[in-house]
Amino acid sequence: MFTGIIETIAKVVSTKRIGGDLRLVLNAPEFHGADINIGDSIACNGVCLTVITREANELSFDVSIESIDHSLLGDWQQGSKVNLELALLPTTRLGGHLVSGHVDGLASLVHLATDARSSRMLFSVPKELQKYIAKKGSITINGVSLTVNTVDANQFSVNIIPHTLEVTTLGDLIEGDRVHIEVDQIARYLERLISGDSSEESNLSQSFLADHGFA
């Protein structure tokens, strides 16, 4: 589990196909000396990956076919920049929102504009994801926890402050770029509760909504 608060930007050292899977090696100097062990989870541009080896500043991961098919990891090349976040601890401040590291899909940056010292970005998502995105709700873009400003059909906008532009890869985006999207987990579970087929699930969903002021 993560918070969407990026800790460092790493660079891709190498990618290698192994039997259809991908071996990914990242260089993360800022994590030198950090308590990172084999088997730990790290969010890489919002994708939860498991550390399989560590040598000095280099971290290696195996990326499954499933992750390759549903993310942009297969397109990464040597030198590509990647947002990294270590899995949260019980003592971690939850400065963003709860992020699972399971990407729901890809969005495209359709418009980029300057807004004072910030950047306003308009993204387009697949229609099957638009129902999960709400004005002033939370969304994760390339691993970064952000607040949705506006929603119009399958498009939504976010405002990126100077600090976030500086310490993440979002400042490098240009119109037409694709990004990883993870919707808010609450939206996922609400849909599951509401769409349950059995009467027991239906009753549970109605009770849940009533208890939380939605019905």
N, C-alpha and C positions, 0 to 999 in steps of 0.2 A: 504494500500500500504506500502511496506517495501523496504529496500535497500540491504539486504543480509549481513549487518554488525552485527554480533552477539553481544548482550549486556551482556549476562550471561548464565551460564549453570545451569539448574534446575534438580531436581531429582523427579522421580515419587513417590508420597506417596501412591497412591492407584488407582486402576481401578475397575469399577463395571459396569456390564451389567445391563441395565434397559430397558426392553422391546425391546431388540435387539440393542439399542443404547449403548453408553459407557459414563459413568461419569468418568472424568479424573481429578485427583488432583495432582498438582505439588508444590514442595517446592522451592521457589526462594528467598533465603536470601538477595541477592544483590538488589532485588527490594523493600526491606523494606523501607517504606517512599516514594516510587515513586508514582507519580500521576497516579494511575491505578484505574479506576472506573468500576462498573458493566456495561457490554455492550461494553467495549473496546476490540479491536482486538489485539491478540498477535500471532506471528508466532512461532509455536512449531515444531522444525526440519523442518521448511519451510511450515508447514500447518497452514493456518490462522484459529484461533479458537477464540470464543467469551467468555470473562470472565463472569461467571454467579454468582460466589460468591468469596469473598476475606476475609480471616481471617489471620491476621498477615502476615506471609510469604507464606501462602498457597493460591494458585489460583485454582479455579475449572472451568472445561469446560465440555460441552456436545458435544460429537462427534457423528455425524450422521452415519447412515448405509452407505451412499454414501462415506463419508470420510474414514470409516473403510475399505470399499471394494477397495479403490484406494490408500491406504497408509499402513504404518507399525504400525499405532497407536494401532491396535488390538493386536499386539504382545508385546507391552510394559508391563513390570512388575515392581513391587516395586523395587526402586533403579536404574531403567534405567535412563541414563543421556540424557538431552534434551537441544538443542540449543534454546534460546529465543531471540526474538527481538520485541520491542514495535513498533506499527504503527508509520510511520514517521509523522513529523509535517511540516508545511510550511517553518519553519526555519531550518529544519534538513539539514545537509550537505549530499549530495548524494555521499557518498564515494564508494558505490558499483555500483549497477544498479537497475532499477525499477523492483521490485519483487511483484507479486500479492498475493502470498501465496496459489496459486491453483496448486497443484502438478500434473504434466503431466504423471508421471509414476515412475517406479522403475528401478534403475540401479544396477549392481553387480560389486564389486571390484574384478577384475581378476588378477591384479598384483600390487604389492607394492614394491618400491625400494627407497633406500636412494640416495639423490642427493645433495652432500655437506651437509649443515645443514638442507636442506629441504627434503620433501618426494614427490616422483613422483608417482601418482596413475593413473592406467589405468582402465577405467570402460567400461562395456558393457551395451548397452541400447536395448530395444525392437526395431525391425527394423522400426516400424512406427514412431519412434522418431528421427532416425538418420538424417533425412533431415533437422531438425531444428538446428543442431549443426554444427558450423563453426569454423575453425581455427581462433584463436584470438578473437572469439566472447565470449559472457558472458553466464554463466550457473549457476544455483543455486543447490547446493548439500546439503541436510539436512539443508536448510535455509541459507547456506553460499554462498555469491557471489564470483565466481571464473572465471578466464580466461582460455579458452580452449587452450591447447598447440598444440595438434595434433589431427587429425581425420583420421580414417581408417575404412571405411564401418560403422558398428554399434558400433565401439569402439572409445573412445576419452581419452586423458590424460590431467591431470592438475598437476600443481606444487604447493605444499602447503608449505608456508614459516613457520619458527619456531613460529612466533607470532600466526599465525592462528592455528597451531597444539596445542598451549598451551591454547588458549582461546575458543576453540570450541571442539566438540566431534570427529572431524575428526581424531585426533591423536590416537583415540582408535580403529579405523577401522582395520580389518584384512581381508586378501583375502577370498572372498566368502561372505562377508557381503553385504547386500542390503541397498540402500539409496534412499531417495526421490529426484526426479529430477524435476526442473522447467526450461523449455527452455526460451529463450529470447522472450519477448512479441512481439518485432518487427517481428520476424520470423513467429509468429502465424498470425498476421494481414496481412503480405505480402501474406501468403498462402491463406487466405480468399479472399483477393483482386484478386489474380491471378486466383483462381478456381471458381469465381462467375459465375453462369449459365446464368444470364440475360445479354443482350447486354449492358444495363446501367452499370451493375457491371463490365463488361469487359472493357468498355470505361474508367470507373473510375480507374480501376487497371492500365491500360496502361498510363493514365495521371499521376497517382501517381508515377509510376516507372520512367517515363520520367522526371518529375519534380525533382526527387531525384537522377538522374544520373544513373538509372539502365537500361534504354532502350534508 
